[in-house]
Amino acid sequence: MSNQTTEVKEVGEGVGFERIRRITGYLVGTVDRFNDAKRAEESDRVKHTLNSSDK
């Protein structure tokens, strides 16, 4: 028998990820193509965070 080691990889390891958000009814990665009104709407939204101190 030979001493072979096998490398264990996690599912999705090495796969790039791009953030996708739903803004004003559209699934978008960036707001580059939004007009000024849509950009203002996005920036005026309340940002929700998950903090351990919020419990």
Phi and psi restraints in degrees (range 20) as a CNS / XPLOR table:
assign (resid 1 and name C) (resid 2 and name N)
       (resid 2 and name CA) (resid 2 and name C) 1.0 -98.3 20.0 2
assign (resid 2 and name N) (resid 2 and name CA)
       (resid 2 and name C) (resid 3 and name N) 1.0 154.8 20.0 2
assign (resid 2 and name C) (resid 3 and name N)
       (resid 3 and name CA) (resid 3 and name C) 1.0 -91.7 20.0 2
assign (resid 3 and name N) (resid 3 and name CA)
       (resid 3 and name C) (resid 4 and name N) 1.0 90.2 20.0 2
assign (resid 3 and name C) (resid 4 and name N)
       (resid 4 and name CA) (resid 4 and name C) 1.0 -107.1 20.0 2
assign (resid 4 and name N) (resid 4 and name CA)
       (resid 4 and name C) (resid 5 and name N) 1.0 135.9 20.0 2
assign (resid 4 and name C) (resid 5 and name N)
       (resid 5 and name CA) (resid 5 and name C) 1.0 -107.1 20.0 2
assign (resid 5 and name N) (resid 5 and name CA)
       (resid 5 and name C) (resid 6 and name N) 1.0 139.5 20.0 2
assign (resid 5 and name C) (resid 6 and name N)
       (resid 6 and name CA) (resid 6 and name C) 1.0 -111.5 20.0 2
assign (resid 6 and name N) (resid 6 and name CA)
       (resid 6 and name C) (resid 7 and name N) 1.0 137.5 20.0 2
assign (resid 6 and name C) (resid 7 and name N)
       (resid 7 and name CA) (resid 7 and name C) 1.0 -85.5 20.0 2
assign (resid 7 and name N) (resid 7 and name CA)
       (resid 7 and name C) (resid 8 and name N) 1.0 128.7 20.0 2
assign (resid 7 and name C) (resid 8 and name N)
       (resid 8 and name CA) (resid 8 and name C) 1.0 -96.8 20.0 2
assign (resid 8 and name N) (resid 8 and name CA)
       (resid 8 and name C) (resid 9 and name N) 1.0 127.0 20.0 2
assign (resid 8 and name C) (resid 9 and name N)
       (resid 9 and name CA) (resid 9 and name C) 1.0 -113.0 20.0 2
assign (resid 9 and name N) (resid 9 and name CA)
       (resid 9 and name C) (resid 10 and name N) 1.0 143.9 20.0 2
assign (resid 9 and name C) (resid 10 and name N)
       (resid 10 and name CA) (resid 10 and name C) 1.0 -78.1 20.0 2
assign (resid 10 and name N) (resid 10 and name CA)
       (resid 10 and name C) (resid 11 and name N) 1.0 152.1 20.0 2
assign (resid 10 and name C) (resid 11 and name N)
       (resid 11 and name CA) (resid 11 and name C) 1.0 -62.8 20.0 2
assign (resid 11 and name N) (resid 11 and name CA)
       (resid 11 and name C) (resid 12 and name N) 1.0 128.5 20.0 2
assign (resid 11 and name C) (resid 12 and name N)
       (resid 12 and name CA) (resid 12 and name C) 1.0 85.7 20.0 2
assign (resid 12 and name N) (resid 12 and name CA)
       (resid 12 and name C) (resid 13 and name N) 1.0 -2.5 20.0 2
assign (resid 12 and name C) (resid 13 and name N)
       (resid 13 and name CA) (resid 13 and name C) 1.0 -63.7 20.0 2
assign (resid 13 and name N) (resid 13 and name CA)
       (resid 13 and name C) (resid 14 and name N) 1.0 131.5 20.0 2
assign (resid 13 and name C) (resid 14 and name N)
       (resid 14 and name CA) (resid 14 and name C) 1.0 85.4 20.0 2
assign (resid 14 and name N) (resid 14 and name CA)
       (resid 14 and name C) (resid 15 and name N) 1.0 1.0 20.0 2
assign (resid 14 and name C) (resid 15 and name N)
       (resid 15 and name CA) (resid 15 and name C) 1.0 -93.6 20.0 2
assign (resid 15 and name N) (resid 15 and name CA)
       (resid 15 and name C) (resid 16 and name N) 1.0 127.3 20.0 2
assign (resid 15 and name C) (resid 16 and name N)
       (resid 16 and name CA) (resid 16 and name C) 1.0 -68.4 20.0 2
assign (resid 16 and name N) (resid 16 and name CA)
       (resid 16 and name C) (resid 17 and name N) 1.0 152.6 20.0 2
assign (resid 16 and name C) (resid 17 and name N)
       (resid 17 and name CA) (resid 17 and name C) 1.0 -131.8 20.0 2
assign (resid 17 and name N) (resid 17 and name CA)
       (resid 17 and name C) (resid 18 and name N) 1.0 131.4 20.0 2
assign (resid 17 and name C) (resid 18 and name N)
       (resid 18 and name CA) (resid 18 and name C) 1.0 -115.8 20.0 2
assign (resid 18 and name N) (resid 18 and name CA)
       (resid 18 and name C) (resid 19 and name N) 1.0 132.0 20.0 2
assign (resid 18 and name C) (resid 19 and name N)
       (resid 19 and name CA) (resid 19 and name C) 1.0 -67.8 20.0 2
assign (resid 19 and name N) (resid 19 and name CA)
       (resid 19 and name C) (resid 20 and name N) 1.0 132.7 20.0 2
assign (resid 19 and name C) (resid 20 and name N)
       (resid 20 and name CA) (resid 20 and name C) 1.0 -122.6 20.0 2
assign (resid 20 and name N) (resid 20 and name CA)
       (resid 20 and name C) (resid 21 and name N) 1.0 130.6 20.0 2
assign (resid 20 and name C) (resid 21 and name N)
       (resid 21 and name CA) (resid 21 and name C) 1.0 -124.2 20.0 2
assign (resid 21 and name N) (resid 21 and name CA)
       (resid 21 and name C) (resid 22 and name N) 1.0 154.7 20.0 2
assign (resid 21 and name C) (resid 22 and name N)
       (resid 22 and name CA) (resid 22 and name C) 1.0 -101.1 20.0 2
assign (resid 22 and name N) (resid 22 and name CA)
       (resid 22 and name C) (resid 23 and name N) 1.0 109.2 20.0 2
assign (resid 22 and name C) (resid 23 and name N)
       (resid 23 and name CA) (resid 23 and name C) 1.0 -121.2 20.0 2
assign (resid 23 and name N) (resid 23 and name CA)
       (resid 23 and name C) (resid 24 and name N) 1.0 126.5 20.0 2
assign (resid 23 and name C) (resid 24 and name N)
       (resid 24 and name CA) (resid 24 and name C) 1.0 48.2 20.0 2
assign (resid 24 and name N) (resid 24 and name CA)
       (resid 24 and name C) (resid 25 and name N) 1.0 38.8 20.0 2
assign (resid 24 and name C) (resid 25 and name N)
       (resid 25 and name CA) (resid 25 and name C) 1.0 88.3 20.0 2
assign (resid 25 and name N) (resid 25 and name CA)
       (resid 25 and name C) (resid 26 and name N) 1.0 -0.5 20.0 2
assign (resid 25 and name C) (resid 26 and name N)
       (resid 26 and name CA) (resid 26 and name C) 1.0 -116.3 20.0 2
assign (resid 26 and name N) (resid 26 and name CA)
       (resid 26 and name C) (resid 27 and name N) 1.0 140.1 20.0 2
assign (resid 26 and name C) (resid 27 and name N)
       (resid 27 and name CA) (resid 27 and name C) 1.0 -85.7 20.0 2
assign (resid 27 and name N) (resid 27 and name CA)
       (resid 27 and name C) (resid 28 and name N) 1.0 117.7 20.0 2
assign (resid 27 and name C) (resid 28 and name N)
       (resid 28 and name CA) (resid 28 and name C) 1.0 -135.8 20.0 2
assign (resid 28 and name N) (resid 28 and name CA)
       (resid 28 and name C) (resid 29 and name N) 1.0 152.3 20.0 2
assign (resid 28 and name C) (resid 29 and name N)
       (resid 29 and name CA) (resid 29 and name C) 1.0 -93.8 20.0 2
assign (resid 29 and name N) (resid 29 and name CA)
       (resid 29 and name C) (resid 30 and name N) 1.0 -36.5 20.0 2
assign (resid 29 and name C) (resid 30 and name N)
       (resid 30 and name CA) (resid 30 and name C) 1.0 -137.8 20.0 2
assign (resid 30 and name N) (resid 30 and name CA)
       (resid 30 and name C) (resid 31 and name N) 1.0 166.5 20.0 2
assign (resid 30 and name C) (resid 31 and name N)
       (resid 31 and name CA) (resid 31 and name C) 1.0 -105.3 20.0 2
assign (resid 31 and name N) (resid 31 and name CA)
       (resid 31 and name C) (resid 32 and name N) 1.0 21.9 20.0 2
assign (resid 31 and name C) (resid 32 and name N)
       (resid 32 and name CA) (resid 32 and name C) 1.0 -55.6 20.0 2
assign (resid 32 and name N) (resid 32 and name CA)
       (resid 32 and name C) (resid 33 and name N) 1.0 -35.8 20.0 2
assign (resid 32 and name C) (resid 33 and name N)
       (resid 33 and name CA) (resid 33 and name C) 1.0 -96.2 20.0 2
assign (resid 33 and name N) (resid 33 and name CA)
       (resid 33 and name C) (resid 34 and name N) 1.0 4.2 20.0 2
assign (resid 33 and name C) (resid 34 and name N)
       (resid 34 and name CA) (resid 34 and name C) 1.0 -77.1 20.0 2
assign (resid 34 and name N) (resid 34 and name CA)
       (resid 34 and name C) (resid 35 and name N) 1.0 146.1 20.0 2
assign (resid 34 and name C) (resid 35 and name N)
       (resid 35 and name CA) (resid 35 and name C) 1.0 -78.8 20.0 2
assign (resid 35 and name N) (resid 35 and name CA)
       (resid 35 and name C) (resid 36 and name N) 1.0 176.3 20.0 2
assign (resid 35 and name C) (resid 36 and name N)
       (resid 36 and name CA) (resid 36 and name C) 1.0 -59.4 20.0 2
assign (resid 36 and name N) (resid 36 and name CA)
       (resid 36 and name C) (resid 37 and name N) 1.0 -37.9 20.0 2
assign (resid 36 and name C) (resid 37 and name N)
       (resid 37 and name CA) (resid 37 and name C) 1.0 -66.4 20.0 2
assign (resid 37 and name N) (resid 37 and name CA)
       (resid 37 and name C) (resid 38 and name N) 1.0 -43.5 20.0 2
assign (resid 37 and name C) (resid 38 and name N)
       (resid 38 and name CA) (resid 38 and name C) 1.0 -67.1 20.0 2
assign (resid 38 and name N) (resid 38 and name CA)
       (resid 38 and name C) (resid 39 and name N) 1.0 -38.4 20.0 2
assign (resid 38 and name C) (resid 39 and name N)
       (resid 39 and name CA) (resid 39 and name C) 1.0 -63.7 20.0 2
assign (resid 39 and name N) (resid 39 and name CA)
       (resid 39 and name C) (resid 40 and name N) 1.0 -40.7 20.0 2
assign (resid 39 and name C) (resid 40 and name N)
       (resid 40 and name CA) (resid 40 and name C) 1.0 -65.3 20.0 2
assign (resid 40 and name N) (resid 40 and name CA)
       (resid 40 and name C) (resid 41 and name N) 1.0 -40.9 20.0 2
assign (resid 40 and name C) (resid 41 and name N)
       (resid 41 and name CA) (resid 41 and name C) 1.0 -60.8 20.0 2
assign (resid 41 and name N) (resid 41 and name CA)
       (resid 41 and name C) (resid 42 and name N) 1.0 -43.0 20.0 2
assign (resid 41 and name C) (resid 42 and name N)
       (resid 42 and name CA) (resid 42 and name C) 1.0 -65.9 20.0 2
assign (resid 42 and name N) (resid 42 and name CA)
       (resid 42 and name C) (resid 43 and name N) 1.0 -42.9 20.0 2
assign (resid 42 and name C) (resid 43 and name N)
       (resid 43 and name CA) (resid 43 and name C) 1.0 -73.0 20.0 2
assign (resid 43 and name N) (resid 43 and name CA)
       (resid 43 and name C) (resid 44 and name N) 1.0 -23.7 20.0 2
assign (resid 43 and name C) (resid 44 and name N)
       (resid 44 and name CA) (resid 44 and name C) 1.0 -82.0 20.0 2
assign (resid 44 and name N) (resid 44 and name CA)
       (resid 44 and name C) (resid 45 and name N) 1.0 -9.9 20.0 2
assign (resid 44 and name C) (resid 45 and name N)
       (resid 45 and name CA) (resid 45 and name C) 1.0 -66.9 20.0 2
assign (resid 45 and name N) (resid 45 and name CA)
       (resid 45 and name C) (resid 46 and name N) 1.0 151.9 20.0 2
assign (resid 45 and name C) (resid 46 and name N)
       (resid 46 and name CA) (resid 46 and name C) 1.0 -76.1 20.0 2
assign (resid 46 and name N) (resid 46 and name CA)
       (resid 46 and name C) (resid 47 and name N) 1.0 128.5 20.0 2
assign (resid 46 and name C) (resid 47 and name N)
       (resid 47 and name CA) (resid 47 and name C) 1.0 -91.6 20.0 2
assign (resid 47 and name N) (resid 47 and name CA)
       (resid 47 and name C) (resid 48 and name N) 1.0 123.1 20.0 2
assign (resid 47 and name C) (resid 48 and name N)
       (resid 48 and name CA) (resid 48 and name C) 1.0 -100.1 20.0 2
assign (resid 48 and name N) (resid 48 and name CA)
       (resid 48 and name C) (resid 49 and name N) 1.0 137.3 20.0 2
assign (resid 48 and name C) (resid 49 and name N)
       (resid 49 and name CA) (resid 49 and name C) 1.0 -126.5 20.0 2
assign (resid 49 and name N) (resid 49 and name CA)
       (resid 49 and name C) (resid 50 and name N) 1.0 159.2 20.0 2
assign (resid 49 and name C) (resid 50 and name N)
       (resid 50 and name CA) (resid 50 and name C) 1.0 -107.4 20.0 2
assign (resid 50 and name N) (resid 50 and name CA)
       (resid 50 and name C) (resid 51 and name N) 1.0 102.5 20.0 2
assign (resid 50 and name C) (resid 51 and name N)
       (resid 51 and name CA) (resid 51 and name C) 1.0 -113.8 20.0 2
assign (resid 51 and name N) (resid 51 and name CA)
       (resid 51 and name C) (resid 52 and name N) 1.0 143.6 20.0 2
assign (resid 51 and name C) (resid 52 and name N)
       (resid 52 and name CA) (resid 52 and name C) 1.0 -66.6 20.0 2
assign (resid 52 and name N) (resid 52 and name CA)
       (resid 52 and name C) (resid 53 and name N) 1.0 -21.7 20.0 2
assign (resid 52 and name C) (resid 53 and name N)
       (resid 53 and name CA) (resid 53 and name C) 1.0 -80.5 20.0 2
assign (resid 53 and name N) (resid 53 and name CA)
       (resid 53 and name C) (resid 54 and name N) 1.0 -6.7 20.0 2
assign (resid 53 and name C) (resid 54 and name N)
       (resid 54 and name CA) (resid 54 and name C) 1.0 -81.1 20.0 2
assign (resid 54 and name N) (resid 54 and name CA)
       (resid 54 and name C) (resid 55 and name N) 1.0 -2.1 20.0 2
